């Protein structure tokens, strides 16, 4: 008898151990760490330096960068696994508990139970607890709400990563454009220096003017070094997001689609309230707390425990002389008695308080969302208007003033200090325009995240020469300087010289869009 009971217990334990095995991905079993550190470091962690990606060298479009960042980002992958884990728990929450199997053995004759049918040697009891109707459904619905919250958190993280990738790519793009513009204005300065040297040789200008221009050249060289450092920092940040080596020679494309005009504010409000993932997370939490509150109310109803028993009987050493030794079968059930109403009431009140707290969090986050949309919209409009003002009014007038100052300087009608001041302003406005364009596009990227993704600008009507903006490349800037765009003599027209050495007119012509 003891042997039979032992075999039954061994089978039950073996099945439980088999079911308790955890599913492990094969790649996570690869251990590349020493034995002394393998116990404290994840098995899939690698200490190898991130390799350079040659296929990403050269011009890379914004869409390629965003897709690569979303594919490689560790936080996105972790959020996907958390959502998968939450979806698995739905089945667990809506399932019955495992049945209970009890086995009793009575090896001692004197201590074994005696019945009219004989002496019991073994007893097996199988029991199953069945919750009140609706409890498992509420638990499953609460778990499903957690899945919705995890999915919304994944979407929020993807939008955040997309925003970071776009901001980094724009930073790299406009750093390159600023370098090109400063190099073009440096070429203008070099031509001014040639004019000043020619005037100095003829005795029409002092040496201080030549030295002043040479000092300005050093200042521009320092600005170029600063912009090169900004470019390297932007490239390193973009490489970090793409999880590639910062030594990968990433370069942005030379064309960029027109930014467009932001949508109406009311449309942005509506989209943000309906689509923002952070709000969807809180709504899922409210749903979960409501389901848990309903589940707490169902605790006032009892759960049922059903039992089925079998006892092995024998007439050997039975106290009853006419014992039949027929096996015993029993059926029974039990219920818990929910009499502790104080505990049950506290559980319901706690769940209801959680619902109210989640609702207040939603109201707070909704107000913050509307505030963020308003602030970002105002910033975008201000940055767009400032960039257009610089491009269409300030820079053309400053360029005209520089041409007039150069004509006056050649005939001693304009002071040298006025000429240098005008050139400085032109350089400052060039850089300021590109900075405003950069901030405008970065603000639009943040606004896309706040409203839950999708374009936040109105469609741009294509012009005859296309809607894309073409900026002069670094090679084109260098070619302009080496192709004879310099002032060859004092008698050359200053207006045509400025037009030859500066790419401003070409930049404006490519950038403007005909409505």
PyMOL commands that set and color helices and strands:
alter all, ss='L'
color gray80, all
select helices_A, chain A and resi 2-19+26-29+54-56+62-72+74-93+109-111+135-201+207-242+265-275+277-300+341-410+416-450+474-482+494-501+504-511
alter helices_A, ss='H'
color red, helices_A
select strands_A, chain A and resi 58-60+100-105+114-115+118-130+250-252+255-257+304-314+328-335+468-470
alter strands_A, ss='S'
color yellow, strands_A
deselect
rebuild
show_as cartoon
